[in-house]
Amino acid sequence: MKKEENFESKMEELEKIVQELEKGDLSLEDSVSKFEEGMKISKECNTLLNNVEKKISIILEKNGEIEEKDFSVDE
């Protein structure tokens, strides 16, 4: 059973793939395979970031009461 990886380990894996592709030592078939793997990992990282973003909230104290407000980059 494969252990669920966290964002950081996925990014490290993606970085290794990019380095392999940049070396240029792979065959075309291997390069395409690595590229596909990298795109899959990139999509997984994006999903993880989106899920975290949804969980982030800003707690404001307003009139002595705690108000929870969804996180927005514009604030």
C-alpha positions as CSV (number, residue, x, y, z in Angstrom):
1,M,0.0,0.0,0.0
2,K,1.5,3.3,-1.1
3,K,1.7,6.0,1.6
4,E,-0.2,9.2,0.7
5,E,2.4,11.8,-0.3
6,N,2.2,15.4,0.8
7,F,2.6,18.5,-1.3
8,E,6.3,18.9,-0.6
9,S,7.2,15.3,-1.6
10,K,5.1,15.7,-4.8
11,M,7.0,18.9,-5.6
12,E,10.3,17.1,-5.0
13,E,9.2,14.3,-7.4
14,L,8.2,16.8,-10.0
15,E,11.5,18.6,-9.7
16,K,13.4,15.3,-10.3
17,I,11.3,14.8,-13.4
18,V,12.1,18.3,-14.7
19,Q,15.8,17.7,-14.1
20,E,15.7,14.4,-16.0
21,L,13.9,16.1,-18.9
22,E,16.3,19.0,-18.9
23,K,19.3,16.6,-19.2
24,G,18.1,15.4,-22.5
25,D,19.4,11.9,-22.0
26,L,16.0,10.2,-22.3
27,S,14.6,8.7,-25.4
28,L,11.6,10.4,-27.0
29,E,9.3,7.7,-25.6
30,D,10.8,8.0,-22.1
31,S,10.6,11.8,-22.3
32,V,6.9,11.7,-23.2
33,S,6.3,9.2,-20.4
34,K,8.1,11.5,-17.9
35,F,6.3,14.5,-19.2
36,E,2.9,12.7,-18.7
37,E,4.0,11.7,-15.2
38,G,5.0,15.3,-14.4
39,M,1.7,16.7,-15.7
40,K,-0.2,14.2,-13.4
41,I,1.8,15.3,-10.4
42,S,1.4,18.9,-11.3
43,K,-2.4,18.4,-11.4
44,E,-2.3,16.6,-8.0
45,C,-0.3,19.5,-6.5
46,N,-2.8,22.0,-7.9
47,T,-5.7,20.1,-6.4
48,L,-3.9,20.0,-3.0
49,L,-3.3,23.8,-3.2
50,N,-7.0,24.4,-4.1
51,N,-8.2,22.3,-1.2
52,V,-5.9,24.1,1.2
53,E,-7.0,27.5,-0.1
54,K,-10.6,26.5,0.5
55,K,-9.8,25.7,4.2
56,I,-8.0,28.9,4.9
57,S,-10.1,31.4,6.7
58,I,-9.4,34.8,8.4
59,I,-10.7,35.2,11.8
60,L,-11.7,38.8,12.5
61,E,-12.7,40.3,15.8
62,K,-15.7,42.5,15.2
63,N,-17.7,44.2,17.9
64,G,-16.3,41.8,20.5
65,E,-17.5,38.8,18.5
66,I,-15.4,36.4,16.4
67,E,-16.3,36.5,12.8
68,E,-15.0,33.8,10.4
69,K,-14.6,35.0,6.8
70,D,-13.4,33.0,3.8
71,F,-9.9,33.8,2.6
72,S,-9.5,36.1,-0.4
73,V,-6.3,37.1,-2.1
74,D,-7.8,40.6,-2.7
75,E,-8.0,41.5,1.0
